[in-house]
Amino acid sequence: LFGCAQALKAEASCDAQWQAVDRALRLAEAAPAPVRVLNLGGGLGIPYFPGERRLDLAPVASNLARLVERAAQLLPEAGLVLELGRYLVGEAGVYVCRVLDRKLSRGQVFLVTDGGLHHHLAASGNFGQVLRKNYPVAIGNKMDSPQREIASVVGPLCTPLDVLADRMELAQAEPGDLVVVFMSGAYGYSASPLGFLGHPPPLEMLV
């Protein structure tokens, strides 16, 4: 019932929640049994990219309080559910892959890694982005290195879509260095084509 995703503006989230409840009330009139669960989805976003601001939760909380009151009156047997996966864990995850090769083509540096879109489809920009943007990326074992360069981080797959960072300023990297993609706690392992071309899946670790 929910028509909102990755919302960073409270008014968008609140409006979508009201629409979901109104739609549920209309459907409940034709339901053969009382509604037991009303899932409002999630939609609460996190700031992945420069210039994005963190969602203001105060108006969202006030809005939900009013929704709970209304639902209790009109759907007294229904429990309200929110799906908050990305909002809860998105910032907590880190994806790490290793540089296998360093190539120079037409003046552009490419860091070829053992990971890519088959491990982290969202970071490659192929998970609903209209315009591709780089996730926060760094060379993990050279965080403080003064030697910088503009480089693209790509995976081993035979497709031009296999890009983790496009022409991004990074520490100068060599084979064996570690590429770190931050903000990777959601829509990673479970939302990626792990079996693509038979490459091995990543290892998941809880620290």
Number of C-alpha atoms within 10 A of each C-alpha: 15 17 15 19 14 16 19 19 17 20 14 16 26 20 14 21 25 17 16 19 22 14 13 19 17 10 11 15 11 9 11 7 8 13 17 12 12 19 18 21 19 21 23 26 22 20 17 19 12 10 7 10 13 15 19 13 14 10 15 19 13 11 18 16 12 12 17 14 12 13 20 14 10 11 21 13 14 15 14 18 12 12 13 14 14 20 19 14 14 21 16 13 17 16 22 20 21 20 22 17 16 15 13 10 7 5 7 11 18 23 25 25 25 19 27 26 26 26 28 28 24 23 28 25 21 17 15 9 11 8 7 16 16 18 20 17 21 20 22 17 14 16 11 9 12 10 10 11 14 14 22 19 24 24 27 18 20 8 10 8 15 23 28 30 28 17 14 16 14 22 20 17 25 16 13 13 19 19 26 20 22 19 24 24 18 20 18 22 20 11 14 19 15 20 11 13 11 9 14 13 15 16 9 8 7 4 4
